[in-house]
Amino acid sequence: MKQQALTTGFPTPPHAGAVNPLATYATIPVIASTYSVSPRTVRRWMADGLIPYYRCSSQLVRFKVAEVEQALARVRIPARAEKGKAA
């Protein structure tokens, strides 16, 4: 017996297949994971004004992924010197 596709009879919503605008925002752990750094480093970048961010509440911070990519592309982030070695 051949199966038929299940249809609900409802029209397809106009936003079906559209890009989710919330998917373009990221959290501190996501940015840290993306750039292989610790969340503490991301917070330092925020404090230094290196990357733009949006404070949604006193503890909730979000980043626009495209803005972070652009900001980090403009700046070369120096590697930290190893302990005990002169720079």
C-alpha positions in Angstrom: 0.0 0.0 0.0 1.4 3.4 -1.0 1.6 6.1 1.7 0.4 9.5 0.9 1.9 12.7 2.3 0.0 14.0 5.3 -1.7 17.3 4.7 -3.4 19.4 7.2 -5.5 21.5 4.9 -4.1 24.7 6.3 -2.3 27.2 4.1 1.4 27.5 4.3 2.3 30.4 6.6 4.0 33.3 4.9 7.1 33.0 7.1 7.6 29.3 6.3 11.1 28.7 5.0 12.2 32.2 6.0 15.4 32.8 8.0 14.8 32.9 11.7 16.0 36.4 12.8 16.8 35.0 16.3 19.2 32.6 14.7 21.5 35.5 13.8 22.1 36.2 17.5 24.6 34.2 19.7 25.4 33.9 23.3 28.8 34.2 25.0 29.4 30.4 25.0 28.5 30.2 21.3 30.9 33.0 20.4 33.6 31.4 22.6 33.2 28.1 20.9 33.1 29.5 17.4 36.5 31.3 17.9 38.0 28.6 20.2 38.5 30.9 23.1 37.1 30.8 26.7 34.0 32.7 27.7 36.2 34.8 29.9 38.1 36.0 26.7 34.8 36.9 25.1 33.9 39.0 28.2 37.3 40.7 28.0 36.6 41.5 24.3 33.3 43.1 25.4 35.0 45.1 28.1 37.7 46.3 25.7 35.1 47.4 23.2 36.5 44.9 20.6 33.2 43.3 19.8 29.7 44.8 19.7 27.0 43.3 22.0 23.5 43.8 23.1 22.6 43.7 26.8 19.0 42.4 27.0 18.9 42.5 30.8 21.4 42.8 33.7 22.7 39.3 33.0 21.6 38.5 29.4 23.9 39.4 26.6 23.5 38.6 22.9 25.8 39.2 19.9 24.9 39.7 16.2 27.0 37.0 14.6 27.7 39.1 11.5 28.8 42.1 13.6 31.2 40.0 15.6 32.7 38.5 12.4 33.3 42.0 11.0 34.8 43.3 14.2 37.2 40.5 14.6 38.2 40.6 10.9 39.3 44.2 11.4 41.5 43.5 14.4 44.5 41.2 14.7 44.3 39.6 18.2 47.8 39.0 19.5 48.6 35.7 21.0 49.7 35.8 24.7 53.3 35.2 25.4 54.2 31.9 27.2 55.0 32.2 30.9 58.6 32.7 31.7 59.6 33.9 28.2 60.4 37.5 27.3 58.3 39.1 24.7 
